[in-house]
Structure formats: structure tokens, C-alpha cells
Amino acid sequence: MAEFKILRGRSRAISRITTLDFRRGNFGLFRDLLGRIPWVRALEGKGAQESWSIFKHHFLQAQDWCILKSKKSSKGSRRPAWMSKELLEKLKGKKEVYRMWKKGLATWEEYRNVVRICRDATRKAKAHLELNLAMDVKDNKKGFFKYISSKRKTRENVGPLLNEVGALVMEDTEKVELLNAFFASVFTAKAGPQETQTLEVGGKVWRKEDLPLVEEDQVREHLGKFDIHKSMGSDGMHP
């Protein structure tokens, strides 16, 4: 008679992704650091691309100093969006009262009252969140659709794809390689004559009278059109 022992265990996933924690950011120091830089002298005689690189360098440097980074918590990611710190404390208190009731240290009426309070608080928190999302849907579409997606129970996987020879690709690794090759082919196309000319002009030394005149109102107008709810781009700068 053969005996087998099957060892089962759950590996706990540890998140190593870091993100900027704006709640602990020192924005006063951030403005002060950028305000100390002599921008007129730093950008004098520079073209648009070189000026942008200089500004981006100082901006990201000040961002690293003034805004701390924190790891994304897998526990927090599973927490519903309507779950506040106060409501979480109430739910923990409900569990504690339940343990006391099971041990005979609390009455059924006490536990029932706590359950009703937590139920009402949960319903109000959900309704308050959904009302805010509905009212701010024009300005914060990202948060609205994120909440809608979280309510879906099923997620559709990527279906079978056709490769270059017309064969069906079923394995996930092959799908990833096929999609990566497709996206890479889009961004590695040869530069046209206009782009080549732009690269050649990029090394030109600009004189002060040749620089395009940009008014402060024009810059503020374009900055006012930024959507603050969008994620940062490839430059690492948030709107």
C-alpha cells in the first residue's frame, strides 16, 4: 500500500511597485525649490527640446526630494473604494462584539445594535461614493469607470490571435510576443523627411531674437486644460 503526502501552501504575493504618495508631499518646499532656479539664465539660447529637458530634470529632481514614495499594498487594493478608515474601525468593533457575544460577555441586543449601525454606515458610504462619482463624471471619468469595472464579476481574456503566417496563437506567452512585435513595429518605423529635418534643426544654436514669443497667458491656458485625474506619462510627470 503506497501512501502519499501532498503539501499545500499559499504563497503570499508581495507588491514591489512604488508610487508617489501625494498625501505626504511637501508642496511648499516643491514650489520653493523650483522658484530658486534662475530660469531666464538657464534657458537662455536654448531650443524648445533642450529647454524642456532642462525643466524636466529640475522638476523630477524636486519631485524626488519633496514627494515620498510608498509601496502599493495588496491589502489596500482589495479594499472597496467606499471603505473609509472610520467605517473599517466600526466593522472591526462589530467583530469584537461578536466574539464577546459568543463567549457570553455581551447580550444579543448589544450585538444586534452594532450590526444595524454598521449596516447603515456601509449603505451610506456606498451611496455617498456613487453619488460623488455620478456628479463628477465629467471631470473624473477615470474614477467612474474604475468603479464600474470593479463591480464586474468576470474579466474577458485575450482571445486567439493570428500570426504572420495565418496560424492561430493560443498560448499566453506567444500572444504576448506577437502583440509586443506588433506594437514595436509601429514605433520603430523609419523617420520621414520632415522628422529628419527636425532632428537636424535640433542642434541649431538659437539666438534670443530667433526664439518664438510665448506669453504667460498662453502657457496658463494650456496648463488649465490638463486633466488632473489622468495618470503620468512616459516622462514621469503627473498632470
SVG drawing of the C-alpha trace seen along z (x, -y; Angstrom):
<svg xmlns="http://www.w3.org/2000/svg" viewBox="-32 -90 57 92">
<polyline fill="none" stroke="black" stroke-width="0.4" points="0.0,0.0 1.5,-3.3 1.0,-6.5 1.4,-10.0 1.7,-13.3 0.6,-16.3 1.9,-19.6 -0.3,-22.6 0.6,-26.1 -0.3,-29.6 2.4,-31.9 1.7,-35.4 2.3,-37.9 4.4,-40.9 4.0,-44.1 7.2,-45.8 5.5,-48.6 6.2,-52.0 4.0,-55.1 4.1,-58.7 2.3,-59.5 0.9,-62.9 -0.8,-62.9 2.6,-63.3 4.1,-65.6 5.7,-68.9 4.4,-71.1 5.6,-74.3 9.2,-73.1 8.5,-71.9 7.5,-75.4 10.4,-77.0 13.0,-74.7 11.7,-75.4 11.4,-79.1 15.1,-79.4 16.2,-78.3 17.2,-81.2 15.1,-80.1 15.9,-83.0 19.6,-82.3 19.2,-78.5 17.1,-78.6 18.8,-81.4 19.8,-80.5 18.3,-77.0 15.8,-75.5 12.4,-74.0 13.6,-70.4 16.7,-71.4 14.7,-73.8 12.1,-71.1 14.9,-68.6 16.3,-71.2 12.9,-71.9 12.1,-68.2 15.4,-67.5 14.8,-70.1 11.1,-69.2 11.8,-65.5 14.7,-66.2 12.5,-68.4 9.7,-65.8 12.1,-63.1 13.0,-65.4 9.6,-66.6 7.2,-63.8 7.7,-60.5 7.1,-57.1 5.2,-54.2 4.6,-50.6 1.3,-49.6 -0.4,-47.5 -2.1,-44.3 -4.3,-44.5 -5.4,-48.1 -6.0,-47.2 -8.6,-44.6 -10.4,-47.2 -13.5,-48.7 -13.4,-52.3 -16.2,-53.2 -14.3,-51.7 -13.1,-54.6 -10.9,-54.4 -13.7,-55.2 -16.0,-52.6 -13.2,-50.0 -12.9,-50.7 -16.6,-50.1 -16.5,-46.8 -13.6,-45.7 -15.6,-46.7 -18.5,-44.6 -16.3,-41.5 -15.1,-42.2 -18.7,-42.4 -19.5,-39.2 -16.6,-37.4 -17.8,-38.8 -21.4,-37.6 -20.2,-34.1 -18.3,-34.0 -21.4,-35.3 -19.8,-38.6 -22.3,-40.6 -26.0,-40.4 -27.8,-39.7 -29.4,-43.1 -25.9,-44.8 -24.6,-42.8 -27.8,-43.5 -27.5,-47.2 -23.9,-47.2 -24.8,-45.2 -27.5,-47.8 -25.1,-50.7 -22.5,-49.1 -25.1,-48.1 -26.4,-51.7 -22.9,-53.1 -22.0,-50.8 -25.1,-51.7 -24.5,-55.4 -20.8,-55.1 -21.7,-53.2 -24.4,-55.7 -22.1,-58.7 -19.4,-57.3 -21.7,-56.6 -23.3,-60.0 -19.9,-61.7 -18.8,-59.6 -22.0,-60.4 -21.7,-64.2 -18.0,-64.3 -18.2,-62.0 -17.4,-64.9 -14.3,-65.8 -13.2,-62.4 -14.1,-59.8 -11.2,-57.6 -12.5,-57.1 -16.1,-56.5 -15.1,-53.7 -12.7,-52.2 -15.6,-51.8 -17.8,-50.3 -15.1,-47.8 -14.6,-46.8 -18.3,-45.7 -17.9,-43.3 -17.5,-39.7 -15.8,-38.3 -12.9,-39.5 -12.5,-38.6 -9.2,-37.2 -7.4,-37.9 -8.8,-35.5 -6.8,-33.6 -4.7,-35.7 -3.4,-35.2 0.3,-35.4 2.1,-36.4 1.5,-33.1 -2.2,-33.0 -1.9,-30.4 -3.9,-30.6 -1.9,-31.6 -3.4,-30.1 -0.7,-30.2 -0.4,-33.4 3.4,-33.7 3.0,-33.5 0.2,-36.1 2.5,-38.5 5.3,-38.1 3.0,-38.6 1.5,-41.8 4.9,-43.1 6.2,-42.6 3.2,-44.4 3.5,-47.4 7.3,-47.6 6.8,-47.7 4.6,-50.8 7.1,-52.8 10.3,-51.7 9.2,-52.9 11.8,-54.9 11.6,-58.7 10.2,-60.7 11.9,-63.6 10.1,-66.1 11.2,-64.3 14.8,-64.1 14.8,-67.8 13.5,-68.4 16.4,-66.3 18.9,-68.3 17.5,-71.6 17.6,-70.3 21.3,-71.0 20.9,-74.6 22.1,-77.4 19.2,-79.7 19.7,-83.5 17.4,-85.5 15.7,-87.3 15.0,-83.9 13.2,-82.4 9.4,-82.2 7.5,-84.6 5.2,-82.8 3.1,-84.8 2.5,-83.6 -1.3,-83.7 -0.9,-81.2 1.1,-78.8 -1.5,-79.1 -4.3,-78.4 -2.7,-75.2 -1.9,-74.1 -5.5,-74.8 -6.7,-72.1 -4.8,-69.3 -6.8,-66.6 -5.5,-66.1 -7.1,-62.7 -5.0,-61.2 -2.0,-59.0 1.5,-60.3 3.0,-59.8 6.4,-58.3 8.1,-61.4 7.2,-60.6 5.4,-63.9 1.8,-63.9 -0.7,-66.5"/>
</svg>
